[in-house]
């Protein structure tokens, strides 16, 4: 009888401990899990993005840059013959759409291109210059270098942080690029801890034009990959290219101005009636000469 009572007391004690664990540990943990799950269900797009960032951060850091570049170069030039669908036009640029399973199974790739009067190397040198980026990128008011550029096997790479002080946002970008005096040049940017709108990555490709009469020009193509399936191209697609084109043109004008001799100023004042072969326009004896 005594042994039986002792056994019952042991069972009762174990039940009390188990019940205490359930009330003090398992139920709070379960409630927390439900609360977190409810948050993700209530805001699926925002939460899923964060999960994707945690999952893909290291993946994007170790992308095979050469294979990535080769996959995009294989679908150039942008045309229906290479699988592209003409989506529309913006800022005077045609916008193209295509899905490349080798890079993204579900998310489409958008692209556009233009002709810029400069060399491919100059295009990529401008893109990789962090001091120049705020002059052509409307989404970057400041660019800080996190990891200085390194050089390996013909490719440079670095890590930068892009800040938009107007909207109080920032994100880290891993970049790699190839800039050479001969042939194609390119720059790949991977957004590893933030999104620029829906843009997950961007790729610039610049090739020289070998057509007679167009020496010194480059065909510049811009690709952007989105973070989620969407049928609307990011706003930055055409604005980036248009802004870069204007920036390069202005830089050329500044170079021409700085290289002009003192005898050939941009603006000179001449006496009434004075004329010159370089005169582009006159008003009350003032002569304007533009070198770009």
Protein Blocks (a to p, Z undefined) as FASTA:
>chain_A
ZZmmmmmmmmmmmmmmmmmmmmmmmmmmmmmmmmmmmmmmmmmmlmmmmmmmmmmmmmmm
mccfklmmmmmmmmcccdfknopacfbdeehiacdddddfklomklccddddddddddfk
lmmmmmmmmklmmmmmmkbcbdcdfbdcddeehiacdddddddfknopacdddddddddf
ehjdddddddfbbcehjafbdcddddddfbghiaoiacdddddddfbdcfbdcfklmmmm
mmmmmmmmmmmmmmmmmmpcfklcfbdcddehiacfklgbdeehiacddfZZ
